[in-house]
Amino acid sequence: MMALMSFSSKVLSPDTKIHVRDREEGHASSSSRPGVRTLTDDKSMISKRQTQLQQHVDSLQLCRKCPKMQSRPVSGGPVLSRVMLVGQAPGSKEPVFGRPFAWTAGKAMFQWFEQELGVTETEFRRTVYMAAVCRCFPGRNSQGGDRVPSRQEVALCSEWLRAEIAILRPGLVIAVGKLAIGRFLDVSPVLTQVVGQIFRVEKFGRSFDVVPLPHPSGASPWHRIEPGKTLTKTALASIRNHRAWITRF
């Protein structure tokens, strides 16, 4: 396995078995022992977190902090999950449909997931929390493509991401596209060096694994030609075999 010395995050082989401690589940069976949570306690905690997440999403959809953004925030809804998918920013179609990855890039991405993870788009949306570096459509650049969000816009929207990670306590984050990958690895990523790897990162006060994926946009052929095609399949296998994915809801 290639060591990426420029990253402070620990790099794990996609074939490495990852042991993630579940902080939400008690491991003793007797409720009479002090300090041991019961099933009722766990259900109460889950209910509380679900309420927190719903309130968070409600607040997110009211956000208007960035005046240059061209739409209201797009949300995947309050899905309580151990897996998060973080994209870059919505395109022009996502605000119309009211959900992330609603157009051509989403069709390609959900085809990956159905082929390699064995889940339909409906099941994925139901069991994975879907977020983005920026939640609003940034508008077009002078060449007619989607404008890259500014550093200030990314910083403002990061507070929503921070809150989501605090509520969800994810075991796995799927970072889609260079902007999202860089948000977690704190570097300008070279796809051939990061796709196909698992990174253990500490971000926003929590530790979790990050699996980078290329953006499924038709504008880039990277994921359709080698080595990108094989590296993308390796990354998807890492997701499929990850404990957080298997126990995501």
N, C-alpha and C positions, 0 to 999 in steps of 0.2 A: 504494500500500500504506500502511496506517495505521501510523504509528510509535508504539510504545508506550513513552513516555518514562519511565514508572515502572519499567520493567524494565531491568536492567543487561545482560541477555542480548541478543545480536544477533538481530534478527528478519529472516528471509529470506522472500522471496516463495515460495509453494508451487511456482511455475513456475521458480524459480532452479535452475540446474544446480549441484549441490553436489559438490565434489571432496574426497573423504576419503582421506587418505593411509593406505595399508595398511601397518601396521608389521610385519605378520607375513610378508610376502612379499618375497623378494629380487628385484631387478630386473635382475641380471646373469646371464648364462647360464653363465659359466665358474666352476667350483668351485675353480680353481687360483688365482684372484685373492684376495688377503688380505682378510678382513673380509666376504666374500660368503657367505651361507648357501646350502647346497645343499637339494635336495628332501628328502633324508634328515633334515637339520637341522629343516626345517619340520615334517615328520611327527613328529619327536621332540618338538618344542615343543607341537604339538597334542595329542599323547598325554599329555604332562605336564599340560597345562591341563585335559584331560578328567579325569585322575585327581584334580587339585585340586578340580574342580567336584563330582565324585562325593563326595569327602570332605567338602566344604562342605555338600552337601545332606544327607548322613548326620548331620552335626553339627546342622544346622538342625532336623531332625525330632526331635532330642532336647531342644530348647530348652524350658525351663519358667520363663523369667525373669519373666513377668507373671502374678501370681496371680489377677487379675480376668478373664483370658481364659478362654473356655468350651470350648476345644478344643485339640488338639495342632496344631502347625504344618501348613499345607497347602502342598505343593510341586508344581510342574509337572515336576519331575525334572531331571536333569543334562544339559540340552540345550545343547551348545556352539554358540553362535550370535552373529552380529554385531548381532542385534536382540533387545531386551528389551521385554516388555510388563509394565508395573507397574500393578496395580490398587490398590484401597483396602484392603480386608480381606475375608476369606471371609465368606459368609453361613452360615446353619445347615446347608445341604445340602452344601457343599463338603467339610467334614470327613468326612461320611458316604461320599461318592464318592471322596474322596482326591485331588482335583485342583481347580485354580482354575477359576472360572467354569463350574461344573458344572450350574447350574440355569437359571432363566428369563432372567436377565440375560445369561448366557453364550450361550444360544440366540440371543438378539437380536444379540449382538456377533459371533458366528461367522457369522450370516447376512449382516451387513455385510461381513465379510471374504470370504465366498464370492462375493457379488455384485460387490464393488468391487476386491478384490485377486485374485480367481480362485483362492483356496485353500480347501480343505475344512477342517473343524475338525481332522480327523486330521493333515493335512499341517501346519497351523499349529502344533499342539502338538508335532509332531516337529521343527520347524525354528526355533522361537522360544522363548527362555527366558522363562518366565512367573513373575513375582514379585508382590509387593504391599508397600504401605507397612507393614502389619502382617500377619503370616502366620497368626494364629489368629482364630477367631470371637470377637468381643468380647462377645457376648451381646445381650440386648434392653434398650432404654431404657424409661422409665416409660410411654411412649405405645405400646409394642409394636413399634417399629421397631428396626433394628440400632443398637446403641450406637456412638457415634463414639469411636475410641480416644483415650486421653489423650495429652498431650504426652510424658509419661514413657514410655508404651508405644511411641509413635512413635520416640522417641530410642533406646530399647533395641533396637528392631527395625532401626533404620537401620544398625547395625553389620553385619547380614547383607547389606543392600543394598550397603553400601560394599565388602564382600568380593567380592560378585558382579560389581560393576563393575570391580574390580581384576583379576579372573580373566578375565572375558569381553571387556573392552575394547570395549564396544559402539560402533557407529557411529550407532545410532538407538535411542532409547527411546520407546516408545509409552506415554504416561501417560493412564490411563483414570479419569476422575472427578476432582472438585475436590480431594480429599485428595491424590491422586497428583500432579496438576498442580502444586499448591502446594508439594509436596515438592521439585520440581525448579526451579520459578520463584521460590520464596521469597516469594510473595505470596498473598493471598486472591484467586483468579482470578475474573474475570467471563467467563463462557463465550463471549459474543459478541466479546470482545477477544482471545481466545487460540485458540479452535478455528478451524482453517483456516490457521494460521500454523506456521512452523517456527522453533524457537528454538535458537540455538547456546548451550550452557551449559557452564560448568565446575563440576563437582560431584565430590566425593570424589577430587580430584586428577587428574581426567581431563576431556577435552573431548569432547562428543558432541552430536548433534541430538536435540531433543525435539519430538514431535508430540503435542499434547493431543487427546484424544477425550472427549466427554461420557460419563457413565456410562450404560450401556444399560438401566438399571433401568426397569421398567414404571411405577414410581412417579412418574417425571418425563416429561412429554411434550416436553421441550425438543428432542430430536433428531428428533421427528416433525412439528414445525411450523416455519414460517419465522421467523427466518433460520437456526434450528438445523439444519434438514434439509439445506439447501444447504451450510452451513459444515461439517457432518459429512462430506458427500461430498467437499468440497475437501480436508479433512484426510486422508481415505482415499486420495485421489489422490496426495497428497504422500508417503504411505507407499509406495504402489505404484511411484512413480517414483524413490524414493530408492536411491542406490547400495548402501547397506548392506542394504536389503531384497532387492535383486536378487542380491546376493552373500552372503546371510545365513548360508549353511552350505556 
